[in-house]
Amino acid sequence: MRRDVSEDFGAAAPAAAPESGWRRSRGLASLSEVHSSIPVAGTPWRRMMAFLGPGYLVAVGYMDPGNWATSLAGGSRFGYALLFVALLSNVMAIVLQALCARLAVATGRDLAQACCDAYPKPVGYALWALAELAIVATDLAEVIGTAIGLNLLFGIPLELGVVITALDVFLILYLQNKGFRWVEAMVVALIGVIGVCFLLQIAMAHPDWGQVIRGFAPTTELVTNPDMLYLALGIIGATVMPHNLFLHSSIVQTRAYGHTMPEKREAIRFATIDSTLALLFALTINASILILAAAAFHKTGHVDVEELGQAHKLLTPLLGSTLAPTLFGIALLCCGLNSTVTATLSGQIVMEGFINFRIAPWLRRLVTRGLAIIPAAAVTIAFGDAGTAKLLILSQVVLGLQLPFAVIPLVLITASRRKMGALVSPRWLTASSAAIAAIIVGLNIKLVADFILG
């Protein structure tokens, strides 16, 4: 049994925040070396602004290419009815990410480190292996999404596009050397581009805003219609990404929020505000995909649009503008690039947290991307577009399988007063997060079972 370091948890706190933290850490492999590198000082407003950023890196995982297929299918088949499901799944994500911020501030540990400390060594290694599998599955979705985006915009063959995605390692290295705020700035900028792209597409599609508003209200058809229920399960099951839980609990610690209890409580509050605002923006993107599919496809009788390439081809004749598919491709490419950043950071966090093994970021990126490129390239060459669509779905199934092994430890650890001290989750929050975890895990088990049996 590993030594229980819960007593250390309460004492762990970020060190003072030298502004030169990133300069000193250039060329080093550990993300933890930039913890406490972003000062938190000044008026309450300035302190809150210092916390804005990590939430948007987390939000990337909620709008990655793996989520696009379920939103497209839901909107094209059932119109606006599944907007309530998108809202519900987003509320679940907000609660779980708030737990991640609480864990980070209360213990000074990320989720990987906390699991490593709390469980026996064999269990720790098993959780590490499952987390690595989830990151590869996440990267697989990014490879496919980016390759499809390159194909749609520039006509680059999918096989070549899959290989080109390996070059993003140079972008990651450049940003890491510039500083963590640069990483966050790029992510926020790309999210902004994605938002503008969908805003313009929705304006072209002229959705029925009355039906859009009604779509956010629950309907009994969600339960009585098996096909609608299945897609609803898919949207919820694909929402919470395991790697986001590890990522958020680490990058919150880049802020130098101090040692005292009032400072820690303020840090939890500001970090929760950051992630909540960012995830609400992610909701607008996911809802926009569904609204676009409902307005452009469902309204015109195209109720079987599920593949990204298929949606891209139909936008021009249905919306009457060649700009629409271009915007769709730009948004998809931006999603792929953004997800690249978060997958790289998550990989470092998981490897260092579980087994305390440090590796140069560029090498870590190449290994992870190589593991994703091999199956993506093989399937693309052998089966073309249809194969990549099935592989995209498979990546979501793999993520569903791993999800319980990230969510359950998070809920249990944050509910433990021994580990969290005075910042332990309130009972209402523990009960809510436990119910959310049970729902998400149950839905993912059903999706995986349907995939295997189907």
Order of alpha helices (4+ residues) and beta strands (2+ residues): alpha-alpha-beta-alpha-alpha-alpha-alpha-alpha-alpha-alpha-alpha-alpha-alpha-alpha-alpha-alpha-beta-alpha-alpha-alpha-alpha-alpha-alpha-alpha
